[in-house]
Each structure stands twice: as C-alpha cells, then as structure tokens.
Amino acid sequence: MTASDSKTIPDFFDEKRMDPVSVATGRPASKLAAPKPAVPKRKAGFYFSEALLDRFTRKFHQLKLDGVPVENKSVLAEMALHFALDDMDRGEASQLLKRFDSSK
C-alpha cells in the first residue's frame, strides 16, 4: 500500500462537507435558517469614486471577518441606502441634508 492509496478523495457532492467560509470566519453556516421571501429586484447602475468603492469593499470584508451576517455587498449597499433615505426623511434633523447645505 502506497501513501497515495490511503488518501481520501473529497466528495464534492457531500451534503455534510465543511464550508470554507464558515471555517475561515469561525461561524457555522446555518442551513436550517428559514429562507427569506423573494423580493423583486432590479440592477442599478451608479458611478462612485474609487476611494469610496475601496472603502466600501474593505468595510464589507471587515464585517465578514467580525462575524456580522451580511450576505453580500448588494445587501450591504441596500441597507446603507435605506439608512440614508430614512435619515433624509427626518427633514431638518437629517445629517445628510446638513452636508448638502454645508457644501454651498
């Protein structure tokens, strides 16, 4: 028997295999979680500065490393837009609208 005979070949279709992201982040993948209802979505095209995109990407990866259950960058961007729009709905108390006023 040679060393290569004792090696096991991974079964890529095995339902109980280890998830590499879960192993790297130390958080188990929850396959028992209830699926979220499907929400109709559309692709949107916007232009952002490279500095902002770099900062966004770094923040996304830091959140993943910190164990925050953010699914993907689209979810993070959607959540950030919700917060920004909620802030602007506050009218004069809005931090975002104050930034527009201060740039004049």
C-alpha atoms as one frame of an Amber mdcrd trajectory, in Angstrom:
protein
   0.000   0.000   0.000   1.424   3.368  -1.027   0.828   6.783   0.516  -1.400
   7.785  -2.389  -3.637   4.758  -1.765  -4.502   5.970   1.747  -5.574   9.461
   0.629  -9.293  10.061   0.507 -10.758  11.898  -2.425 -13.171  14.646  -1.345
 -16.785  14.115  -2.305 -17.808  17.491  -3.735 -21.470  16.488  -3.618 -21.393
  15.548   0.055 -24.142  17.465   1.902 -22.185  17.392   5.192 -18.847  18.745
   3.943 -17.210  21.698   5.649 -17.953  25.155   4.282 -14.629  27.012   3.694
 -16.149  30.411   4.555 -17.542  29.027   7.820 -14.173  27.514   8.668 -12.356
  30.793   7.889 -14.771  33.008   9.821 -15.388  30.579  12.668 -19.155  30.835
  12.227 -21.127  27.743  11.230 -23.246  28.032   8.124 -26.882  27.854   9.090
 -28.608  25.584   6.612 -31.622  25.316   8.889 -32.442  29.018   8.695 -35.773
  29.830   7.117 -35.363  31.117   3.576 -36.132  34.792   3.123 -39.069  35.671
   0.918 -38.069  36.650  -2.595 -38.234  40.384  -3.212 -38.277  41.626  -6.794
 -35.019  43.439  -7.520 -33.512  45.347 -10.422 -29.916  46.024 -11.295 -28.981
  49.680 -10.839 -26.029  51.461 -12.354 -24.282  54.235 -10.447 -20.849  55.761
 -10.601 -18.820  56.043  -7.391 -15.301  57.246  -6.740 -12.636  54.579  -6.497
 -11.832  55.703  -2.952 -15.443  55.157  -1.870 -15.607  51.747  -3.548 -12.328
  50.698  -1.899 -13.619  51.847   1.485 -16.927  50.004   0.917 -15.123  46.781
  -0.053 -12.787  46.989   2.968 -15.765  47.574   5.273 -17.645  44.617   3.766
 -14.677  42.282   4.297 -14.105  43.606   7.828 -17.752  42.923   8.683 -17.366
  39.365   7.366 -14.218  38.860   9.466 -16.028  40.265  12.521 -18.754  37.676
  12.063 -21.520  40.069  11.015 -24.028  38.030   8.990 -24.030  40.317   5.936
 -24.779  38.114   2.925 -23.116  40.077   0.156 -22.156  43.576  -0.990 -25.566
  44.193  -2.548 -27.279  43.606   0.795 -24.849  45.997   2.497 -25.367  48.684
  -0.164 -29.154  48.283   0.028 -29.075  48.600   3.814 -26.881  51.719   3.608
 -29.311  53.303   1.124 -32.243  52.541   3.438 -30.440  54.279   6.302 -29.551
  57.262   4.118 -33.115  57.657   2.852 -34.526  57.268   6.381 -32.127  59.981
   7.527 -33.220  62.348   4.748 -36.865  61.739   5.702 -36.047  63.415   9.044
 -36.013  66.782   7.272 -34.019  69.499   9.041 -32.620  66.966  11.522 -31.061
  64.959   8.671 -27.282  64.605   8.835 -27.108  64.054   5.059 -29.136  67.140
   4.214 -26.911  69.184   6.545 -23.902  68.068   4.464 -25.564  69.344   1.294
 -26.241  72.711   2.978 -22.670  72.998   4.271 -21.190  72.403   0.818 -22.727
  75.594  -0.595
